[in-house]
Amino acid sequence: MKIAIFNAREYDKRCLDRYNRQYRHELHYVDTHLDEQTLVLADDAKAVCVFVNDPVPRSLLKRMRSQGIQMLALRSAGFNHVDISAANELGILVANVPGYSPYAVAEHATGLILALIRRLVRAQARVREGNFSLEGLMGFDLHGKTVGIVGTGKIGSVFARIMHGFGCELLGTDPVESEECRKLGMRYVNFETLCRNSDIISLHCPLLPDTRHLVDEKAINEMRDRVCLINTSRGGVIDTTAIIRGLKSGKIGYLGLDVYEEEENLFFEDHSDSVISDDIFARLLTFNNVMVTGHQAYFTHEAISNIARTTLENVGEFEKTGSCSNQLIAR
């Protein structure tokens, strides 16, 4: 099947080309974002492949349908950038990559925590300047702290195992409780209780109507003073303006973000020669207790390889059977 692959990086192309030796799809790379103007570049492809930074609303799906596109293959687990209901109605099958590497994201979240609470970035900068003073670098032990995990699916469960290894107490909240997490000693509570009783809160939930701005001013006020908050899930789970107020008041002591709710036109591109026009994001970067990475948590050799392989498998399964085990159905 011919697949039009939009906005693929060189590392994506290398993996897709390597695994396609087995599947033998016709891969047509389009080095731009997908939108209503660039869709024509998909030519006679029956499948279109995109990443998380290409929104696919109903209007674009309608154009895709009229152009004869039958499948939308996502190179991601997240799918909040796609109107799944519209795709279902229009008969365009949407498939994602649900489990490319939960270890990559969980380990990155752990790295953010350690870098923040042990002030590693500031310490490294000092040493490079010949300053070996320890003033202002005191951290705290992870051992014995209470870690609240919002979302205990594949990634949240791996993160729980890591935190359990540090000797942390575990709180969790999720509509579907994990037996694996329970065996680690996790106690499931509601979100408000988790906020009130956690020293560290790590977000691993999808972005749904119920989770948009889950962390808002009310939730922040419930949290412990100087809480460490980590988000490697989706940017929209956090109300960024409320987070900035929490940082200014000192309620949030440490903030680690790998995602941002307005990241669409910011992340995955080099803006080093330009001025960042997003005032809210620029404000975040002024705090010395904030660490931001650019949607990097998933980015390991293992994850990129699994994404490429599963994406091609999804298209192959659809081509053979007309369906796909990873297809997405609107709730």
Secondary structure as UniProt FT lines:
FT   STRAND          2..6
FT   HELIX           10..23
FT   STRAND          26..30
FT   TURN            36..38
FT   HELIX           39..42
FT   TURN            43..44
FT   STRAND          47..50
FT   TURN            52..53
FT   HELIX           58..66
FT   TURN            67..68
FT   STRAND          71..74
FT   TURN            80..81
FT   HELIX           84..90
FT   STRAND          93..95
FT   TURN            98..99
FT   HELIX           102..117
FT   TURN            118..119
FT   HELIX           120..128
FT   TURN            129..130
FT   TURN            135..136
FT   TURN            143..144
FT   STRAND          146..150
FT   HELIX           154..165
FT   TURN            166..167
FT   STRAND          169..173
FT   HELIX           179..183
FT   TURN            184..185
FT   STRAND          187..188
FT   HELIX           191..197
FT   STRAND          200..203
FT   TURN            209..213
FT   HELIX           217..222
FT   TURN            225..226
FT   STRAND          227..231
FT   HELIX           235..237
FT   HELIX           240..249
FT   STRAND          252..257
FT   TURN            261..262
FT   HELIX           263..265
FT   TURN            266..268
FT   TURN            272..273
FT   HELIX           279..284
FT   TURN            285..286
FT   TURN            288..289
FT   STRAND          290..292
FT   TURN            297..298
FT   HELIX           301..321
FT   TURN            325..326
//
